[in-house]
């Protein structure tokens, strides 16, 4: 097991990113180009790093990093069920996005929808919808909500998650920390009210850790430059700690 730090947001370096130690930083000189082209190179490198790691725990600046983690798992012969905890759907494509923000697209991308530059660059084979559980996505854009509803992706709440798992599949858990209500976890770029408490999300992570089926964890979402970043970093650690404890035990 290794903890990997990927301190980039949309292909641009970040500073002040608090990651548990010891960790290994994934960093390299990225080419000029648009964010998709830069992230394709970055997340190919991430896939190269995690492919030989029996249990990668990845701290990343954005959710697109999940494409690299999944690509690495696939190259190791692992076909996990993806559990995607996020206040947002990340299911936009260029046809539905109101903002053009690539960070609102990774779940669509990794299920084969929309632009595939990053997916192809990282070497990922897209997942089927049935390999994805989207948890507590309460802030969907118009058009994105219709795409999620028309898909085969399972949509659950944090409370339902423990009862939604198939019996045997390995699990990859991705946490965008804005899934937690902003009162408990501040300093996120796109806060969404009325979410579950930190305690409730942590309880769900404890349950997942005790299944002994989790093969990778990634976490993203808080901004170290926003007020409350230290509180957010500590709260994020509380979400990840059950997996680290399971490993150390």
QUIZI-V213510 format. One record per backbone hydrogen bond with DSSP energy under -0.5 kcal/mol. NH is the residue of the N-H (numbers start at 1). CO is the residue of the C=O. E is the energy in kcal/mol with one decimal. If there is no record, write none. Layout:
nh = <NH | NH>
co = <CO | CO>
e = <E | E>
//
This chain:
nh = <2 | 4 | 4 | 5 | 6 | 6 | 8 | 9 | 12 | 14 | 18 | 19 | 24 | 26 | 27 | 30 | 38 | 39 | 40 | 41 | 42 | 43 | 44 | 45 | 46 | 47 | 48 | 49 | 50 | 51 | 52 | 53 | 54 | 56 | 56 | 57 | 58 | 58 | 59 | 59 | 60 | 60 | 61 | 61 | 65 | 66 | 67 | 68 | 68 | 69 | 70 | 71 | 72 | 73 | 74 | 75 | 76 | 76 | 77 | 78 | 80 | 81 | 82 | 82 | 83 | 83 | 84 | 84 | 85 | 85 | 86 | 86 | 92 | 96 | 97 | 102 | 104 | 105 | 107 | 108 | 109 | 110 | 111 | 111 | 112 | 113 | 120 | 121 | 122 | 123 | 124 | 126 | 127 | 131 | 132 | 133 | 134 | 135 | 135 | 136 | 136 | 138 | 138 | 139 | 145 | 147 | 148 | 149 | 150 | 151 | 151 | 154 | 156 | 156 | 161 | 161 | 162 | 163 | 164 | 171 | 172 | 173 | 173 | 174 | 174 | 175 | 176 | 176 | 177 | 177 | 179 | 180 | 181 | 184 | 185 | 189 | 191 | 196 | 201 | 202 | 203 | 204 | 205 | 206 | 207 | 208 | 209 | 210 | 211 | 211 | 212 | 213 | 215 | 216 | 217 | 218 | 219 | 220 | 221 | 223 | 224 | 226 | 229 | 232 | 233 | 234 | 235 | 236 | 237 | 238 | 239 | 239 | 240 | 241 | 242 | 243 | 244 | 245 | 246 | 247 | 248 | 249>
co = <55 | 2 | 57 | 24 | 4 | 59 | 6 | 12 | 9 | 7 | 16 | 17 | 3 | 5 | 25 | 28 | 34 | 35 | 36 | 37 | 38 | 39 | 40 | 41 | 42 | 43 | 44 | 45 | 46 | 47 | 49 | 50 | 52 | 53 | 215 | 2 | 56 | 217 | 4 | 57 | 58 | 219 | 6 | 8 | 62 | 63 | 64 | 64 | 65 | 65 | 66 | 67 | 68 | 69 | 70 | 71 | 72 | 73 | 74 | 73 | 78 | 170 | 80 | 131 | 81 | 172 | 82 | 133 | 83 | 174 | 84 | 135 | 104 | 93 | 93 | 100 | 101 | 102 | 90 | 90 | 105 | 106 | 107 | 108 | 109 | 108 | 116 | 117 | 118 | 119 | 119 | 124 | 110 | 128 | 129 | 82 | 154 | 84 | 133 | 134 | 156 | 87 | 136 | 87 | 141 | 143 | 144 | 145 | 146 | 147 | 148 | 132 | 134 | 154 | 157 | 158 | 158 | 160 | 161 | 213 | 81 | 171 | 216 | 83 | 172 | 218 | 85 | 174 | 175 | 220 | 176 | 177 | 196 | 181 | 181 | 221 | 188 | 179 | 197 | 198 | 199 | 200 | 201 | 202 | 203 | 204 | 205 | 206 | 207 | 208 | 209 | 208 | 171 | 171 | 56 | 173 | 58 | 175 | 60 | 187 | 222 | 223 | 226 | 228 | 229 | 230 | 231 | 232 | 233 | 234 | 235 | 236 | 236 | 237 | 238 | 240 | 240 | 241 | 242 | 243 | 244 | 245>
e = <-1.0 | -0.6 | -3.0 | -2.6 | -0.5 | -3.0 | -2.3 | -3.0 | -1.5 | -2.9 | -0.7 | -0.7 | -2.4 | -3.2 | -0.8 | -0.7 | -2.1 | -2.8 | -2.0 | -1.2 | -2.2 | -2.9 | -1.0 | -1.9 | -1.9 | -1.8 | -2.1 | -1.7 | -2.4 | -1.4 | -0.5 | -1.6 | -0.6 | -0.5 | -0.6 | -2.4 | -0.5 | -2.9 | -3.2 | -0.5 | -0.6 | -2.8 | -1.6 | -0.6 | -1.1 | -1.8 | -2.0 | -0.5 | -0.7 | -1.9 | -2.7 | -2.2 | -2.1 | -2.3 | -2.7 | -2.0 | -1.0 | -0.6 | -1.9 | -2.5 | -0.5 | -3.1 | -0.5 | -3.3 | -0.6 | -3.0 | -0.7 | -3.1 | -0.7 | -3.0 | -0.6 | -2.1 | -2.2 | -1.1 | -2.6 | -0.6 | -1.7 | -1.9 | -1.2 | -1.8 | -2.5 | -2.7 | -0.7 | -0.8 | -2.1 | -2.9 | -3.0 | -2.2 | -2.5 | -0.9 | -2.5 | -0.6 | -3.1 | -1.9 | -1.8 | -2.8 | -3.3 | -3.0 | -0.6 | -0.5 | -2.9 | -0.7 | -1.5 | -2.3 | -2.3 | -1.9 | -2.5 | -2.2 | -2.0 | -0.7 | -0.9 | -1.9 | -2.7 | -0.5 | -1.1 | -0.6 | -0.5 | -1.7 | -1.9 | -2.6 | -2.7 | -0.5 | -2.3 | -3.0 | -0.6 | -2.7 | -3.0 | -0.5 | -0.7 | -3.0 | -2.2 | -1.7 | -2.8 | -1.7 | -1.6 | -0.9 | -0.6 | -0.7 | -2.2 | -2.7 | -2.1 | -1.7 | -2.0 | -2.5 | -2.1 | -2.3 | -2.7 | -2.0 | -0.7 | -1.1 | -1.3 | -0.6 | -3.1 | -0.9 | -2.2 | -2.4 | -2.6 | -2.4 | -0.5 | -3.7 | -0.6 | -1.9 | -1.3 | -2.4 | -2.6 | -2.0 | -2.5 | -2.6 | -2.0 | -1.6 | -1.2 | -0.6 | -1.8 | -2.8 | -0.5 | -1.5 | -1.4 | -2.9 | -1.8 | -1.9 | -2.4 | -1.8>
//
